[in-house]
């Protein structure tokens, strides 16, 4: 394979929400001579979680203080734990970042008096169809060297330091070797490790972008980083069939959740009222939905007929900026949401770090550097700090970039080990090489396992034994032990037969490899946390109660490449903002 060698001061892996703003900030603080390189597996103007646009920024301080936002974030995860230091640093800068993006052309809706049009305490509405091109332009303005359609397969390590990355061109087939003084990992979260609830209708009709396949988590884990929060999966409530976000209906339109009897169960059931009714933490709202369904009062709906009539009239315009498939679905099925409620369902699970969950790499300090020197993380790749969303991930990218530039001041270029580069090249192209070898051999009747086949097997195992929708997200020791055995069989025994016919299928093969590594993290973290801390997200039938005495902490792990085992450990929860953790602020 032809090789491409790149030397850069700062390598950013992933040209999404956090990565683009990181490049802009790195240029601002690092000056014109700083080498900034972005590797993006798709095309940077239309990639990542923002590719389809959004209609709101879910982190903005319309009222209150950064401390108030921390209170909200920890309450929304049932009292935490959350990384309050990380959330405080983001909350202190997020409004400034939003103002920056407005100056760069992002259309933010305004009230007659000129203030941003808010959607609840922490949201502002936008016209976000061009959200990703505007975000990508920040990296382009920074003069970053952008390599589109380069799939990064592994990070490089020299001693205890991250020194670059390798990958392949998904169209040109070249092997890319990047030597960097510092690396910032912003390659998103993970969808697709569980069976989608529209299987057969589409390969991935899901909420979270299907092209985020856990590369951030898998590469950080394989490098030896301490990982955190993989037992806290995100289970969203979404519109039936089209899997569109329901926040637009609940917050933007004032539509309540109802059951098939027309009852607003979040307001009428004392158990959920005690949690705050419609303002209950996200996992509790999911749990309430599951209880209504299990007790045969479903299906459930967002009752748009009870919403603000003026806002309901704008509902289609709202979704065109984010989930146009829902508008098409209504048109095709003759549905008028102003005259009939919108059916909802549960989706997922998803493994994310910047939404209403906290998976990712552990950073010992606020500086966003992982436990491997020289490797920084931002966005979904950063663990322990939920509720950052888009604007928080922008801000997080900026903060991480500043720390990375500061780190560069005392760091020289590394010397890469040529033997390790050759080994990584073999690993990268192994599925392609196996297919070609089998195709040329007349004694082999069928050339191995294709990525789609292995992915479907993985999804079946995770769904049935690791708390998927088939089991209504319940887990226990017995099922998780079976999941561990079956997933490790795929990882340790079957990956040697994974083949790829061409470069596109090679990309799909690496998607499966990364997802399987995330599966291991999820299973082991679920096994280790012997309690039910986030009902709705994961209910342990064998440990149904919360256990603060043992688990009011972060659950972390480090992977051992020699044994392929995770060493589990705890990190203490440090509460910086005083107050009752089970109550919202303001």
C-alpha positions as CSV (number, residue, x, y, z in Angstrom):
1,X,0.0,0.0,0.0
2,X,1.1,3.5,-0.7
3,X,1.9,5.5,2.4
4,X,1.2,9.1,3.3
5,X,3.3,10.6,6.0
6,X,2.1,13.7,7.8
7,X,3.9,15.7,10.6
8,X,1.8,18.1,12.6
9,X,1.9,19.8,16.0
10,X,-1.7,19.1,16.8
11,X,-3.6,16.2,15.3
12,X,-7.4,16.4,15.7
13,X,-9.1,13.0,15.1
14,X,-12.7,13.7,14.0
15,X,-14.0,16.8,12.2
16,X,-17.3,17.1,14.0
17,X,-18.8,19.4,16.6
18,X,-15.8,19.6,19.0
19,X,-13.1,19.1,16.5
20,X,-13.8,22.0,14.2
21,X,-14.0,24.5,17.1
22,X,-10.9,23.0,18.6
23,X,-9.0,23.8,15.4
24,X,-10.3,27.4,15.4
25,X,-9.3,27.9,19.0
26,X,-5.9,26.2,18.5
27,X,-5.1,28.7,15.8
28,X,-6.3,31.6,17.9
29,X,-4.1,30.8,20.8
30,X,-1.3,29.0,19.0
31,X,-0.5,31.5,16.3
32,X,0.1,31.2,12.6
33,X,3.0,28.8,12.7
34,X,1.2,26.0,14.6
35,X,0.6,22.9,12.5
36,X,-3.0,21.8,12.9
37,X,-4.3,18.7,11.1
38,X,-7.8,17.1,11.0
39,X,-8.5,13.6,9.9
40,X,-12.1,13.1,9.1
41,X,-13.5,9.8,7.9
42,X,-16.4,11.5,5.9
43,X,-16.5,15.0,4.4
44,X,-16.1,17.7,7.0
45,X,-18.9,19.9,5.8
46,X,-21.5,17.1,6.1
47,X,-20.4,14.7,8.8
48,X,-20.8,13.8,12.4
49,X,-23.8,14.3,14.7
50,X,-24.7,17.7,13.1
51,X,-24.9,16.4,9.6
52,X,-28.7,16.6,9.4
53,X,-28.9,19.8,11.3
54,X,-30.7,20.7,14.6
55,X,-33.4,23.1,15.7
56,X,-32.0,24.1,19.1
57,X,-28.9,24.4,21.2
58,X,-29.6,22.4,24.3
59,X,-27.0,24.1,26.5
60,X,-27.3,27.8,27.0
61,X,-27.6,29.8,30.2
62,X,-30.9,31.7,29.7
63,X,-31.0,32.3,33.5
64,X,-29.0,31.4,36.5
65,X,-25.3,30.8,36.9
66,X,-22.8,28.1,35.9
67,X,-23.3,26.5,39.3
68,X,-27.1,26.4,38.6
69,X,-26.3,24.5,35.4
70,X,-24.2,22.0,37.3
71,X,-27.1,21.4,39.7
72,X,-29.4,20.8,36.7
73,X,-27.0,18.4,35.0
74,X,-26.4,16.2,38.1
75,X,-30.1,16.2,38.9
76,X,-30.9,15.1,35.4
77,X,-28.7,12.0,36.1
78,X,-30.6,11.2,39.3
79,X,-28.1,13.1,41.5
80,X,-24.9,12.1,39.7
81,X,-22.1,11.4,39.8
82,X,-21.0,14.0,37.3
83,X,-17.7,15.8,36.7
84,X,-18.6,19.1,38.2
85,X,-15.2,20.7,37.4
86,X,-15.7,19.9,33.7
87,X,-19.3,21.1,33.6
88,X,-18.4,24.3,35.4
89,X,-15.6,25.1,32.9
90,X,-18.0,24.6,30.0
91,X,-20.9,26.5,31.5
92,X,-18.6,29.5,32.1
93,X,-17.9,29.9,28.4
94,X,-20.8,28.4,26.6
95,X,-22.7,31.6,26.1
96,X,-19.6,33.3,24.6
97,X,-19.2,30.4,22.2
98,X,-22.8,30.6,21.1
99,X,-22.4,34.3,20.4
100,X,-19.2,33.5,18.4
101,X,-21.1,31.1,16.2
102,X,-23.9,33.6,15.7
103,X,-21.3,36.1,14.4
104,X,-20.1,33.3,12.1
105,X,-23.5,33.0,10.5
106,X,-25.6,30.7,12.6
107,X,-29.2,31.8,12.6
108,X,-30.5,32.0,16.2
109,X,-34.1,32.8,16.6
110,X,-34.9,36.1,18.5
111,X,-37.7,37.6,20.5
112,X,-39.1,41.0,19.5
113,X,-36.8,42.6,22.1
114,X,-33.7,41.0,20.5
115,X,-33.1,38.3,23.1
116,X,-32.6,34.8,22.0
117,X,-35.8,32.7,21.8
118,X,-35.4,30.3,24.6
119,X,-36.9,26.8,24.8
120,X,-36.8,26.2,28.6
121,X,-34.1,27.2,31.0
122,X,-31.1,25.9,29.1
123,X,-32.1,25.9,25.4
124,X,-32.3,28.4,22.5
125,X,-33.9,27.8,19.2
126,X,-32.0,28.0,15.9
127,X,-32.5,27.5,12.2
128,X,-30.0,24.8,12.1
129,X,-30.2,23.2,8.6
130,X,-26.7,24.6,7.8
131,X,-25.3,23.9,11.3
132,X,-22.5,21.6,10.2
133,X,-21.2,23.7,7.2
134,X,-21.0,26.7,9.5
135,X,-19.2,24.6,12.1
136,X,-16.8,23.2,9.5
137,X,-16.0,26.7,8.2
138,X,-14.4,27.4,11.6
139,X,-11.8,24.8,11.0
140,X,-11.3,26.0,7.4
141,X,-10.9,29.6,8.6
142,X,-8.3,28.3,11.0
143,X,-6.2,27.1,8.1
144,X,-6.2,23.5,9.4
145,X,-4.9,20.9,7.1
146,X,-8.0,18.8,6.6
147,X,-7.8,15.3,5.2
148,X,-11.3,14.1,4.4
149,X,-12.3,10.5,4.0
150,X,-9.4,9.1,6.1
151,X,-10.5,6.4,8.5
152,X,-8.3,6.5,11.6
153,X,-7.9,2.9,12.9
154,X,-5.5,3.3,15.8
155,X,-3.6,5.9,17.9
156,X,0.2,5.5,18.2
157,X,2.0,5.3,21.5
158,X,5.6,5.7,22.3
159,X,6.3,4.8,25.9
160,X,3.6,6.4,28.0
161,X,2.8,9.1,25.4
162,X,0.4,9.3,22.5
163,X,2.4,10.4,19.4
164,X,0.1,10.2,16.4
165,X,-2.3,8.0,14.5
166,X,-2.7,5.7,11.5
167,X,-5.5,5.0,9.2
168,X,-6.5,4.5,5.6
169,X,-8.1,6.5,2.8
170,X,-11.6,5.1,2.3
171,X,-11.4,6.0,-1.4
172,X,-7.7,6.0,-2.3
173,X,-6.7,3.1,-0.2
174,X,-3.5,4.7,1.0
175,X,-2.1,4.1,4.5
176,X,-1.8,7.3,6.5
177,X,0.8,7.7,9.2
178,X,0.6,10.9,11.2
179,X,3.3,12.0,13.7
180,X,2.0,14.5,16.2
181,X,3.3,16.3,19.2
182,X,-0.2,16.2,20.7
183,X,-3.5,14.5,19.7
184,X,-7.1,15.6,20.4
185,X,-9.6,12.8,20.0
186,X,-13.1,14.1,19.0
187,X,-14.5,11.2,17.0
188,X,-18.0,11.0,18.6
189,X,-19.9,8.4,20.6
190,X,-21.3,5.1,19.7
191,X,-24.5,3.9,18.1
192,X,-25.4,0.5,16.6
193,X,-24.1,-2.0,19.3
194,X,-27.7,-2.9,20.0
195,X,-30.3,-4.1,17.6
196,X,-32.2,-1.1,16.1
197,X,-35.9,-1.1,16.9
198,X,-36.8,-0.7,13.2
199,X,-34.8,-3.7,12.0
200,X,-35.8,-4.5,8.5
201,X,-37.2,-1.1,7.8
202,X,-33.7,0.3,7.6
203,X,-30.3,-0.8,8.6
204,X,-30.0,2.1,11.1
205,X,-33.2,4.0,11.7
206,X,-32.1,5.3,15.0
207,X,-31.7,8.6,16.9
208,X,-27.9,9.0,17.2
209,X,-25.9,9.3,14.0
210,X,-25.3,5.7,12.8
211,X,-21.8,6.6,11.5
212,X,-20.5,7.3,15.0
213,X,-19.4,3.7,15.8
214,X,-17.4,4.1,19.0
215,X,-14.0,4.9,17.5
216,X,-13.3,7.5,20.2
217,X,-13.9,4.9,22.9
218,X,-12.3,1.9,21.2
219,X,-9.1,3.7,20.2
220,X,-8.7,5.3,23.7
221,X,-9.3,2.0,25.3
222,X,-6.8,0.2,23.1
223,X,-4.2,2.9,23.8
224,X,-4.5,2.2,27.5
225,X,-6.6,5.1,28.7
226,X,-8.7,4.9,31.8
227,X,-12.4,4.8,30.7
228,X,-15.5,5.8,32.6
229,X,-19.2,5.7,32.7
230,X,-20.1,2.9,30.2
231,X,-22.8,1.5,32.4
232,X,-24.7,4.8,32.1
233,X,-26.2,4.2,28.6
234,X,-28.6,6.7,27.1
235,X,-32.1,5.4,26.4
236,X,-34.1,8.2,24.6
237,X,-37.9,8.5,24.2
238,X,-38.5,9.3,20.5
239,X,-41.3,9.5,18.0
240,X,-42.6,6.2,16.9
241,X,-41.0,4.7,13.7
242,X,-39.1,7.9,12.7
243,X,-37.1,8.2,15.9
244,X,-37.1,12.0,16.0
245,X,-36.4,13.9,19.2
246,X,-39.3,14.7,21.4
247,X,-37.9,17.7,23.1
248,X,-39.3,19.9,20.4
249,X,-42.7,18.6,21.3
250,X,-42.3,18.7,25.1
251,X,-40.3,21.9,25.6
252,X,-41.0,23.8,22.4
253,X,-44.7,23.0,22.0
254,X,-45.7,22.3,25.6
255,X,-47.1,18.9,24.8
256,X,-47.3,16.5,27.8
257,X,-46.7,12.8,27.8
258,X,-49.9,10.8,28.0
259,X,-50.9,7.1,28.0
260,X,-53.5,5.4,26.0
261,X,-56.2,6.5,28.5
262,X,-55.3,10.1,28.0
263,X,-53.7,10.4,31.5
264,X,-50.7,12.6,32.1
265,X,-49.0,10.0,34.1
266,X,-46.0,12.1,35.0
267,X,-48.3,14.5,36.8
268,X,-50.9,12.0,38.1
269,X,-48.8,9.1,39.4
270,X,-47.4,10.1,42.9
271,X,-44.2,8.1,42.2
272,X,-43.3,10.4,39.3
273,X,-44.7,13.5,40.8
274,X,-42.2,13.0,43.7
275,X,-39.4,13.2,41.1
276,X,-40.7,16.4,39.6
277,X,-43.4,15.2,37.1
278,X,-42.6,16.4,33.6
279,X,-39.3,17.9,35.0
280,X,-38.2,14.5,36.3
281,X,-34.6,13.4,35.4
282,X,-34.3,11.9,32.0
283,X,-33.9,8.3,33.2
284,X,-37.0,8.6,35.4
285,X,-39.1,9.7,32.5
286,X,-37.9,6.7,30.5
287,X,-38.7,4.5,33.5
288,X,-42.2,6.0,33.7
289,X,-42.8,5.2,30.1
290,X,-41.6,1.6,30.6
291,X,-44.0,1.2,33.6
292,X,-47.0,2.5,31.7
293,X,-46.2,0.1,28.8
294,X,-45.6,-2.9,31.1
295,X,-48.8,-2.3,33.0
296,X,-50.8,-2.2,29.7
297,X,-51.6,1.5,29.5
298,X,-49.8,2.0,26.3
299,X,-49.1,3.1,23.7
300,X,-47.9,6.5,25.0
301,X,-48.0,9.8,23.2
302,X,-46.9,13.4,23.2
303,X,-50.2,15.1,23.3
304,X,-49.7,17.9,20.8
305,X,-53.5,18.6,20.9
306,X,-52.9,20.1,24.3
307,X,-49.8,22.1,23.4
308,X,-49.6,25.8,22.7
309,X,-51.7,26.2,19.5
310,X,-49.4,28.9,18.1
311,X,-46.3,26.7,18.5
312,X,-48.0,23.5,17.3
313,X,-48.7,25.3,14.0
314,X,-44.9,25.7,13.6
315,X,-44.1,22.1,14.4
316,X,-43.3,21.0,10.8
317,X,-41.0,23.9,10.3
318,X,-39.2,22.9,13.5
319,X,-38.6,19.4,12.4
320,X,-37.4,20.3,8.9
321,X,-34.3,21.7,10.5
322,X,-33.5,18.5,12.3
323,X,-35.7,15.4,11.4
324,X,-37.4,16.0,8.1
325,X,-38.3,12.3,7.9
326,X,-40.9,12.9,10.5
327,X,-42.6,15.6,8.4
328,X,-42.6,13.2,5.4
329,X,-44.0,10.5,7.6
330,X,-46.9,12.7,8.7
331,X,-47.6,13.6,5.1
332,X,-47.5,10.1,3.8
333,X,-49.8,8.8,6.6
334,X,-52.2,11.8,6.6
335,X,-51.3,12.7,10.2
336,X,-52.1,16.2,11.6
337,X,-50.3,16.6,14.9
338,X,-52.5,19.5,15.9
339,X,-55.5,17.2,15.8
340,X,-54.1,13.9,17.1
341,X,-51.3,13.1,19.5
342,X,-47.9,11.9,18.3
343,X,-47.1,8.3,19.3
344,X,-43.7,7.8,21.0
345,X,-41.5,4.9,21.8
346,X,-38.1,4.1,23.4
347,X,-35.0,3.7,21.3
348,X,-31.4,2.9,21.9
349,X,-29.4,2.2,24.0
350,X,-26.7,4.6,22.9
351,X,-23.2,5.1,24.4
352,X,-22.5,8.9,24.5
353,X,-20.6,11.3,26.7
354,X,-22.0,14.7,25.9
355,X,-25.7,14.0,25.9
356,X,-27.7,12.7,28.9
357,X,-25.1,10.0,29.7
358,X,-21.4,10.0,30.6
359,X,-19.3,7.4,28.7
360,X,-15.8,8.3,27.6
361,X,-12.2,8.7,28.6
362,X,-11.4,9.7,32.1
363,X,-9.4,12.9,32.5
364,X,-7.7,13.2,35.9
365,X,-7.8,17.0,35.8
366,X,-9.8,19.7,34.1
367,X,-7.2,20.0,31.3
368,X,-8.9,17.3,29.2
369,X,-5.8,15.2,29.0
370,X,-6.4,11.5,29.4
371,X,-4.3,9.2,31.5
372,X,-2.0,8.7,28.5
373,X,0.2,11.8,28.1
374,X,-0.4,13.8,24.9
375,X,-3.9,12.5,24.3
376,X,-6.7,15.0,24.9
377,X,-10.5,14.4,24.5
378,X,-13.5,16.6,23.9
379,X,-17.2,16.2,23.0
380,X,-18.6,12.7,23.3
381,X,-15.1,11.3,23.8
382,X,-14.8,13.0,27.2
383,X,-16.5,10.9,30.0
384,X,-18.2,11.8,33.2
385,X,-19.7,15.1,32.1
386,X,-23.3,14.9,30.7
387,X,-25.6,17.5,29.3
388,X,-23.0,19.4,27.2
389,X,-24.8,18.8,23.8
390,X,-23.8,20.8,20.8
391,X,-22.9,24.2,22.2
392,X,-21.1,22.5,25.2
393,X,-19.1,20.3,22.8
394,X,-18.1,23.4,20.8
395,X,-17.0,25.0,24.0
396,X,-15.3,21.8,25.2
397,X,-13.3,21.6,21.9
398,X,-12.1,25.2,22.5
399,X,-11.1,24.4,26.1
400,X,-9.3,21.2,25.1
401,X,-7.4,23.0,22.3
402,X,-6.1,25.6,24.7
403,X,-4.7,23.0,27.1
404,X,-3.2,21.1,24.2
405,X,-1.4,24.1,22.8
406,X,-0.1,24.8,26.3
407,X,1.1,21.2,26.5
408,X,3.0,21.6,23.2
409,X,5.3,24.2,24.6
410,X,7.5,21.6,26.3
411,X,7.2,18.7,23.8
412,X,9.4,17.7,20.9
413,X,8.4,15.7,17.8
414,X,8.6,11.9,18.6
415,X,10.5,9.3,16.6
416,X,8.0,6.7,15.4
417,X,9.0,3.0,15.6
418,X,9.1,1.7,12.0
419,X,8.3,-1.8,13.1
420,X,5.2,-0.6,14.9
421,X,4.1,1.3,11.8
422,X,4.5,-1.8,9.7
423,X,2.5,-3.8,12.3
424,X,-0.3,-1.2,12.3
425,X,-0.4,-1.3,8.5
426,X,-0.9,-5.0,8.6
427,X,-3.6,-4.7,11.3
428,X,-5.4,-1.9,9.3
429,X,-5.7,-3.9,6.0
430,X,-6.0,-7.4,7.5
431,X,-9.7,-7.9,6.6
432,X,-9.0,-6.8,3.0
433,X,-5.9,-9.1,2.8
434,X,-7.9,-12.1,4.2
435,X,-10.6,-11.7,1.6
436,X,-8.1,-11.5,-1.3
437,X,-6.2,-14.5,0.0
438,X,-9.4,-16.5,0.4
439,X,-10.7,-15.4,-3.0
440,X,-7.5,-16.6,-4.7
441,X,-7.5,-19.9,-2.9
442,X,-9.6,-22.6,-4.6
443,X,-9.7,-24.7,-1.4
444,X,-11.7,-22.1,0.5
445,X,-15.4,-22.3,-0.4
446,X,-16.4,-19.0,1.2
447,X,-14.2,-16.0,2.1
448,X,-14.9,-15.5,5.8
449,X,-17.4,-13.4,7.8
450,X,-18.7,-10.2,6.3
451,X,-19.0,-7.0,8.4
452,X,-22.8,-7.0,8.2
453,X,-23.0,-10.6,9.4
454,X,-20.8,-10.0,12.4
455,X,-22.6,-6.8,13.3
456,X,-26.0,-8.5,13.3
457,X,-24.7,-11.2,15.5
458,X,-23.2,-8.6,17.9
459,X,-26.5,-6.7,18.0
460,X,-28.5,-9.8,18.8
461,X,-26.2,-10.7,21.7
462,X,-26.2,-7.3,23.2
463,X,-30.0,-6.8,22.8
464,X,-30.9,-10.2,24.4
465,X,-28.3,-10.4,27.1
466,X,-26.9,-6.9,27.8
467,X,-30.1,-5.0,28.4
468,X,-31.4,-4.1,25.0
469,X,-34.9,-3.1,24.0
470,X,-35.9,-6.8,23.7
471,X,-35.4,-7.1,27.4
472,X,-36.8,-3.6,28.2
473,X,-33.2,-2.6,29.3
474,X,-33.2,-5.1,32.3
475,X,-29.9,-6.7,33.2
476,X,-28.6,-9.2,35.8
477,X,-25.5,-11.1,36.5
478,X,-26.6,-14.2,34.6
479,X,-27.5,-12.4,31.4
480,X,-24.4,-10.2,31.5
481,X,-22.1,-13.2,32.0
482,X,-23.6,-14.8,28.9
483,X,-23.1,-11.5,27.0
484,X,-19.5,-11.4,28.1
485,X,-18.9,-14.9,26.9
486,X,-20.5,-14.5,23.6
487,X,-19.1,-11.0,22.8
488,X,-15.6,-12.2,23.8
489,X,-16.0,-15.2,21.5
490,X,-16.6,-12.7,18.6
491,X,-13.7,-10.5,19.6
492,X,-11.2,-13.2,20.4
493,X,-12.1,-16.1,18.1
494,X,-14.2,-14.7,15.2
495,X,-12.5,-11.4,14.3
496,X,-9.7,-13.4,12.6
497,X,-12.3,-14.5,10.0
498,X,-13.6,-10.9,9.4
499,X,-13.1,-10.0,5.7
500,X,-13.6,-7.0,3.5
501,X,-14.1,-7.2,-0.3
502,X,-13.3,-3.5,-0.9
503,X,-12.4,-0.3,0.8
504,X,-16.0,0.5,1.7
505,X,-16.4,-2.9,3.3
506,X,-13.0,-2.3,5.1
507,X,-14.5,0.7,6.7
508,X,-17.5,-1.3,7.8
509,X,-15.2,-4.0,9.2
510,X,-13.5,-1.4,11.3
511,X,-16.9,-0.1,12.5
512,X,-17.6,-3.6,13.8
513,X,-14.1,-3.9,15.4
514,X,-14.7,-0.6,17.3
515,X,-18.2,-1.5,18.3
516,X,-17.1,-4.8,19.7
517,X,-14.5,-3.1,21.8
518,X,-17.3,-0.8,23.1
519,X,-19.5,-3.8,23.8
520,X,-16.7,-5.1,26.1
521,X,-16.7,-1.8,28.0
522,X,-20.4,-1.7,28.4
523,X,-20.8,-5.3,29.6
524,X,-17.9,-5.1,32.2
525,X,-19.1,-1.7,33.5
526,X,-22.7,-3.0,33.9
527,X,-21.4,-6.1,35.7
528,X,-19.3,-4.0,38.1
529,X,-21.9,-1.5,39.2
530,X,-24.0,-3.8,41.3
531,X,-27.0,-1.4,41.8
532,X,-29.7,0.4,40.0
533,X,-28.6,4.0,39.9
534,X,-30.4,5.1,36.7
535,X,-33.7,3.3,36.5
536,X,-34.9,3.4,32.9
537,X,-31.3,3.4,31.5
538,X,-30.4,0.0,33.1
539,X,-32.4,-1.8,35.8
540,X,-30.6,-4.6,37.5
541,X,-33.1,-7.2,38.5
542,X,-30.6,-8.7,41.0
543,X,-29.6,-5.4,42.5
544,X,-32.8,-3.3,42.2
545,X,-31.9,-0.6,44.7
546,X,-29.5,2.3,44.7
547,X,-26.3,1.6,46.7
548,X,-24.7,4.8,47.7
549,X,-22.4,3.1,50.3
550,X,-20.5,1.3,47.5
551,X,-21.3,3.1,44.3
552,X,-21.7,6.8,44.9
553,X,-18.7,7.2,42.6
554,X,-17.4,6.9,39.1
555,X,-16.8,3.4,37.7
556,X,-13.6,3.2,35.6
557,X,-11.6,0.6,33.7
558,X,-8.2,0.1,32.0
559,X,-7.7,-2.5,29.3
560,X,-4.7,-4.9,29.5
561,X,-3.6,-5.9,25.9
562,X,-1.8,-9.0,27.2
563,X,-4.9,-10.6,28.8
564,X,-7.6,-8.7,26.9
565,X,-9.2,-8.1,30.3
566,X,-10.5,-4.8,31.9
567,X,-9.2,-3.9,35.4
568,X,-12.1,-2.2,37.1
569,X,-11.7,0.6,39.7
570,X,-13.6,3.5,41.3
571,X,-12.9,7.2,41.2
572,X,-14.5,9.4,44.0
573,X,-17.3,11.9,43.2
574,X,-16.2,15.4,44.1
575,X,-19.1,17.7,44.8
576,X,-18.0,21.3,44.1
577,X,-21.4,23.0,43.9
578,X,-23.2,22.7,47.3
579,X,-26.8,21.7,47.5
580,X,-29.2,18.8,47.4
581,X,-28.1,16.6,44.5
582,X,-31.6,15.3,43.9
583,X,-33.1,18.8,43.2
584,X,-33.0,21.0,40.2
585,X,-31.6,24.5,40.5
586,X,-33.9,27.5,39.9
